[in-house]
Amino acid sequence: MLIHSTRDAHWLSNSWIVADKVGGDAVLVDGGAPSAEIDAFIAENDLTLRRVLCTHHHYDHVANNSHYRETYQCSVCAHQNEKSLIDGEITSLADRQIIQCGDLEINCLHIPGHTSGQLAFYINEQALFTGDTLFAGSVGGTQAPDHTSFDDIHHSIMNVLFSLPMSTVIYPGHMQASTLATEWNENPFIRAWRGIDHVREQDCLVDNQPAKLLLRAADYDSGTKCWVRSDDSVLNIVAGSKVKTLA
């Protein structure tokens, strides 16, 4: 299996091309990053791009979909909840749907939270493409457009993604790859949710509304991500820039 990526310098979003072999069939997971390097990789390895697989509809993950659709006459696929949110003709995908592409077997996993139709793609029981749900050292937020809830993203991570073998390599929607084992043992959010690390509540403001800060940790963009609880006991994952701690 061949895996190659390109990354947008501003958004830090990844496009991952996955092929079964040189001269074989390929899929692209997320079409938001610059396409020139992907095009070169396809040409150098004599690949046939069959599908663009969208983890979700946010622009930094779909910006170049039309380029791939028009250049390679491939289909663009997304969860059925989000097909109306992505430009052009979209092929609907469902939870646990299996896609065969040459020697690639792709299991589509519905992992809502960051968005309602967020998908992970588990390929050949080796590589897991996690979109904006699980990152190296962080997790996705629950206040982006079309978000659902903290309960959803918690279940998606702890019960869906971590049901897979710990040796699985994860390829997130932003920044570097990791493994499930590394995130299980080192990711501050996962450690807190496992009860390994104690959570200390701190008074704060989230978008100027009173709340409790439960955890602040480094995020993929050199900022921070925060786990917070509002005064009405609603839990969320938000950007650290939205959170002001109180003395």
N, C-alpha and C positions, 0 to 999 in steps of 0.2 A: 504494500500500500504506500502511495506517495502522498505527502501532505506538505503544502507550501502556503505561505501567507503573505499578505501585504497589509500595511497599516496606514490609516489616515493620520497625518502629522498633527492635525488640529483636534479631531474628535478622539484620536487614539483607538478608533474602531478597527476591527480586523475583518478581512475577507480570507477565508480558508478554502483552498482548492484541494480536493481529495480525489485521487485516481486509484484504480485497481492495479495498474501497471503501466510501464512505458508503452505507448501505442494503444492504450486501452481507453476505457470510459471514465468520465469524471463528473463530479458534482461540485458546485461552489456553495459554501455555507456563508451567506450574507454578502450582498453586493454593494456595500457602502464605501469600502476603501478604494484607492486608486486602481484602475484596471490595467494599466500598461504592463506592470510586472506579471500579473496573472496571464494576460494575453501572451507574453513572452514565454512563460512556463508551459502554457498549453502548446505553443508552437514547437518549443525545444523538445518536448516529450511526446509529440505526435498524439495528443489527447483529443477525444471527442467529448465536449462538454454537453451533458444531457439535461441537467437541471440546475437551477439556482434554488437553494433551500433557504427560506427566510426564517430566522429565529423569531423575529417580530418586525413590526411595521415602522419603527422609528427611522427617521430619515438617514441617520448616520449608518444604518445597516442596509439601506435599500437604494441609495443615491444613484448607483450605476446599474441597476437592474435592466433598464432599457437597453443599455449598451450590450449586455450579454444576450438578451433576448434577440436583438436585431443582428448581432454579429454571428451568433452560433445557432440561431433558430431553436434555442432550447426553451423548455417550459420554466416558468417561475412559480414556485410553490410556497404556500403559507397555510397556517392553521385556518380553518373555516371561520373562526371568529374575527379574523383580521383581513380576509381577502378584499373586503370593500374599502380598506384603509390604505391599500397599496395600488399604485397606478398600473394600468395595463391589465391584460388577461392573467388571471391567477388560478392555478390549480389548487383545489382545497386539499388539505391534509387533516387527518384525525389522529387522536391519541392511540398509540400502539400500532399504528399503520406501518406495515413493512414495505419498503421500496427496494426493488432489486435494480441495480445499475451495473451491468457487467458482473464482476466478481465482488462488488460492494453490496452488502446487505445493510440497509439503513432502517433503524427502528426510530420512529417519531414519538417523542415523549412530550405530552402536554404538561407544562410546568408554569401555570399562571402565577401572577403576583406582580412582577414588574409590568406586564401587560396581560390582557385577558387571554390572548392566544399564543403566549410565549411557548416556543418549542425547543426541546433539546434533540439532537440527532446523535444516536448511538450507532456507530458504524463498525461492522465486523467484530462486535464485542471487544473492541480495543480502544477506540477513540470516541470521546464524548464531547460534543460541541454544545456549550452551555448558554450561549447567548448572553443576556444581561441578567442572569440569575445567580450564577456562582462564578466569582473571579479568583485569581490567585491572591489570597489574603483579604478578600472582601466579598460582599454580596450585593445584589441589585436593590435599587430603591423601590419604594411602594407609593410614590407620588407622581410618577411620570404619566404622560397622557395615556389613557386607557388602562391605568393600573387597576388591580383588584385590591388585595388586602395582605396584611402581614401574615395572617393565618395561612393564606394561600402560598405565599413564597416560603414560609417556614416548612409547610408540608412538602412543597415541590423539592426543596433542598434536602430535608432530613429524611423524608419517606420515599421519594422517587429517585433522586440522584444518588443518594447514599445507600440505596438498595443494590447498587451495582458493585462489582468487585473493586476493592480498594486500590488495586494496581492500575485501574483505568486512568489513562491520561486525559485531562480535561483541556479543551481549547476554547477559551472564553471569547465573548464578543469584544472585549477590550484587553489589550496588553498580553502578557506572556502566559504560556501554558503552565500547567501544574499537574498534580495527580490528586485523586480523591483522598488517598492516604495522607498526603501533605496537608490538604485542607482540613481533614478530620482532626489532625493533631495540632495544627498551627494556626488556622484561621481564627481570629478572635471572636467572630460571631458564632462560629460552630462550637468553639470551646465553651462559650457562655451558654448556648442553648443545650449543650450536653451537661451542664452543671459543673464543668471542670474548673472554670474561673468564676469567682464571686462577682456579682453585679452590684455596684454601689450606686444608688440613686442620688441624683443631684438636681436641684431646682434649675430650670432653664426656661428660655423662651424659644418656641419654634414658630417662625414667621410672626413673632411678637405675641404669641399666645402662650399662656402658662403650660408647662409640661415638666416631665421628669426625664432627665438624660440617664439612660441605663448603660450605654456603651458608646465610646467614640474610638474609632480605629482608622488607620491609614487606608486610603482608597487608591484605586489604580491610577488616578490622575494627579497624584502628589497632594491631593487634598485629604479630607476625611469623610467618613460615612458614620452616621449615628443611628443607634437604636433608641427610640424615644416612646414615651407613653403620655398621651394627652390627659387633661384633667378629667375627661369622661372615660378614661381607661382604654382608649383605642391605641394600639401599638402600631408603629410605623418605622420604616427605614428611610432616612432622609439624608440629603447632602449636609455635610458639616457646616457649610456656609449659611444654612438656615437656622442654625442652633447657636444661641447665645447663653452661656452659663451665667448663673447668678451667684454672687458671693454669699 
